[in-house]
Amino acid sequence: MTATLDFTEDPVDVYRVWVPGRRSVALRLTTNADVDLELFQPSAKTVYYTNHRKALRGPLIGGSYRSGRSTETFVISNDSRNGVYVFACAFKPRNATLLDATYRLSATVRR
């Protein structure tokens, strides 16, 4: 999918991603500006947090935080027999210089 972020009006996009049982999903985000990618547990109430380390002990699974227009990637594995939803979050970091960004997010299921 292709989408746009606006730093003032639409700074975060959240997508629900299905991870089948005993499979992995590789997420890949390409962009024309600095956009980062994070994944959250299905129990997450919000994608905003003030302390990264504390969030990693809670709802945050992890993320990719490469600077500039670098491609962001993250692979999530599900060892359970049952599938599960997670939340993928595309956002502009606080130090981003451009006010808007266009990005493409893809998800590929792996064995």
C-alpha positions in Angstrom: 0.0 0.0 0.0 1.0 3.6 -0.6 0.2 6.3 1.9 1.2 9.8 3.0 2.1 11.3 6.4 1.8 14.9 7.3 3.7 16.0 10.3 1.0 18.4 11.6 -2.3 16.7 10.6 -1.5 13.0 10.1 1.8 12.1 11.8 1.1 8.4 12.3 -0.5 5.6 10.3 -1.4 2.3 12.0 -2.2 -0.9 10.2 -3.4 -4.2 11.5 -1.2 -7.1 10.2 -2.1 -10.8 10.3 0.7 -13.1 11.2 -0.3 -16.7 10.5 0.5 -19.5 12.9 4.1 -20.9 12.6 5.0 -18.3 10.0 6.8 -15.0 9.8 5.8 -11.7 8.2 8.5 -9.4 6.7 7.5 -5.8 6.6 9.2 -3.4 4.3 8.8 0.4 4.2 10.3 2.5 1.4 9.9 6.3 1.5 10.9 9.6 0.0 11.6 11.1 3.5 12.5 10.0 7.0 9.8 7.6 8.1 10.2 4.9 10.8 8.4 1.6 11.4 7.3 0.0 14.7 5.3 -3.1 15.6 3.0 -3.3 18.6 1.3 -6.2 20.4 -2.4 -6.7 19.7 -3.1 -5.6 23.3 -1.7 -2.1 22.7 -4.0 0.7 23.6 -1.9 3.4 21.9 1.2 3.7 19.7 2.4 6.8 21.6 4.9 6.4 24.5 7.4 8.5 26.4 10.0 5.9 27.3 11.2 3.5 24.7 12.7 1.0 27.1 9.5 0.8 29.1 7.4 0.4 26.0 9.6 -2.5 24.9 8.6 -4.2 28.2 5.0 -3.6 27.4 3.2 -3.2 24.1 6.1 -2.4 21.7 7.5 -5.4 19.9 10.3 -3.5 18.1 11.0 -1.3 15.1 13.3 -0.1 12.5 14.7 3.4 12.9 17.1 4.1 10.0 17.8 7.7 9.3 16.9 9.5 6.1 15.3 7.8 3.1 16.6 4.3 4.1 14.4 1.3 3.7 12.9 0.2 7.0 12.4 -3.6 7.5 11.2 -5.7 10.4 10.4 -9.4 10.5 8.0 -10.8 13.1 7.7 -14.5 13.8 4.8 -16.4 15.3 5.8 -19.7 16.8 2.2 -20.4 18.0 -0.1 -22.7 16.1 -2.7 -19.9 16.0 -2.5 -16.7 14.0 -2.3 -13.3 15.6 -2.8 -9.7 14.7 -0.2 -7.1 15.4 -0.2 -3.3 14.7 2.3 -1.8 12.3 3.0 1.9 12.8 4.5 4.2 10.2 5.6 7.6 11.7 7.9 10.6 11.2 10.5 10.8 13.9 10.7 14.0 16.0 13.9 15.2 14.3 12.4 14.8 10.8 13.0 17.9 8.6 10.3 17.5 5.9 6.7 18.1 6.9 5.2 15.4 4.7 6.3 12.1 3.4 5.0 9.5 1.0 5.8 5.8 1.7 5.1 2.3 0.5 4.5 -0.5 3.0 4.5 -4.2 2.0 4.1 -7.3 4.0 5.3 -10.7 2.9 4.5 -14.0 4.6 7.4 -16.4 5.0 7.6 -20.0 6.2 
